[in-house]
Amino acid sequence: MTFKPLNENDIVNTRTLLHEAIPLTGTIVTGSYLDTSVTPAEPTNVKSYSHGMFETIYDYAYLSSSANHIFDMTFGISSQASSSLTFAAAGMPTKKRNIYGQMSQVLMGYDVTGSVQRFDEDGDLLAGGNKIEHAFILPFSRLLVKDEIKKETFSMRLDVGTYVAAAQAFNAADLITISDLGASNEYRVNSPAGEYGILYATGSNGVLNTAATTHIQNFGGDNYWRCGLIFYQAGIIVLTGSVFSNDAADGLLVNPVVLDSLANDIDAMMTDLSIDDMNEALRHRMDNIQFNNTTELNSTVYFCRVNHNEFNYSSNPTYLENSRIRVKTQATDDPVAYITTVGLYNDRNELLATAKLSEALKKSPSQEFTIRARLDY
């Protein structure tokens, strides 16, 4: 058997980013698969848990073997903000504080004093900057996100108008669009979880409040309201609860929003109602979510060069018959071999990988080939 060494000019490493468009319609998020055997009807693709700390959204009834996990939903409140709040018995203050603390620890890390950083509205982490004190947190499944969310592709349409029943259509004038505008060039890297961007809201001027100047950033002459963070590698959305309150409460809207059929606004819900109730109120206001995911494909390409005077004979025992080459009819004919497989060996001549050609290549002293073998990982 003959081995041919590969030098550094024969090996090339490449990196390719593959993207998929992920659309999530509001009908799935709000619970399009209803169990009508109970009153009121409950969505079968939304799973709640006895601990009540989060809900899981599936693309189909979650008891079905064909259901896929899409994302989770939960709500957290900073312990620094909640010290002045009065919680009802059902308000779950400890769990809401624990969720905020856990997620901010993982996503924002610690400051120089060893304290957990709070979610920062503009990502500069300044002590006196605007903080997101209460937030809906949406971790998307790895099935959808893959390696990361592609920057500047995330978009969510959210209804911030008068409460409507789940079966009713949203009022277009009450929809705002939340996106990571400008994130391709303006993302942050000061997170232990990787890169993250700022989420901005835009929509009807009758909904978003131009007086909320501390939250506004201008893009191309248009105002956009900072309303959350998106962590690309972690696949997590942090949406401020202030997106449902008015400027008098340091919110983004002209008027506070009645979030559920019991006439609760965001302030009442975060102190009086459970996390599941808050998740349900948010789900019924989601009109659409979409983003592109990213799969990083790393490749090593080996250029296997077969010169005219190489590999013209086969070591296969059937290549010879009565000590003569089978494929030669005349003694003066050139030897002929057929290349069907490329083997990659280590420096001890141990076979590590094989690559099969789609069809055999006829090789003779008058021919040369360069076979490109690619190893993806």
C-alpha positions, 0 to 999 in steps of 0.5 A: 500500500502506498501513502502520500503525505499531505502538507500545509498547502493541502489542508484548508479550514473553513467556517460557514454560517447557515440560517433558517427562518423561524416563524411563530404565529400568534395562533400557536403561542396563544394556544391554538389546540384547545381542550374543549372538555373543560370550561373555560377551554384550555390550550393543550400545547401550553404546559404548566407545572405544579411549581408555577415558575414557568410555562412551556409552549409546544407547537402541538399538544404536548402529550403528543409524541410529535410535539416540539418544544418551542420556548418557555415563559416566565416573569421575574422582579428585581429584589431591589425593586420589589422591596417597596412593593406589597405582594398579595398571597398569590403574587409569588414574590419569592419565586419572582425574585429568584427567577430574576436573580437567577437569570440576571446572574447567568446573563449579566454576571457580577459587578466589581463588588461581587453583586449580581448585575441587574438587566441594563436597558442600554447595556452599558451596565452603569450604576446609575443607568436605567435598569429593567426591574421587572421582565418577562423572560422567554428562553427559546429552545435549542431546536429553534435557535441552533447555535444562535439567533442571527443578529438584527432578524428578531421581530415580535408584534405585540398588542398593547391596546384594550384587552380582547378575548383570545378568539378576537382579532388584534386591532392593527393600531394597537400593535407595536413591533419589537426588534433588535434594530441595528444589532449587526453593528451595535451588539454588546459583549459584556455578558458571560452568556455571549453577545446580546443586543437591545430590543426596540419598540416602534408603532403607532404614535397614539400608543407609544409615548414620546414623553418617555424620553429616557427610553427613546433612541433615534434611528434615521429620524424615527424614534424607537423605545428601548424595551428589552434585551436579546441574548443571541447565543443563549437564545433568550429574550428579556422583555421589560414589563414597562412595555405595558405601562404608561410614562407616569409609571416609567413605562413606554405607553400613552396609557397603561394596558388592561392585560386580562379580563379581570382588568389587571394592569402590569403593576397589579399583575406582578404583585397580585397574580401568579407567574402563570397568569402573567404568562397567559396575559402576555401570550394572548397579546403575541401576534407574531414572532420571527427570527433567523437562527444560525448553524455554524458549520466548521469544515476541513478540506483536504486536497488529495493530489494524484500526479500523473506518475502516482496510483496507476496500479492497484494493490487489490489481489484481483488486479492481477491474473497469472501475474499479469494486469487484467486491464492490459491487453497488450504488454505495451499498454499503459497501466490503468487503475480506478480510484473509488475511495480516499482514505485519510490516515494519521502519522502512524498510518492508522485509518481515520476516515474514508471518503467514497467517490460518486463514481470510479475515476479512471487513472493512467499515467496520462492523467492527473486529479485533485480530489477534494475531501471535506470533513464537516463538524 
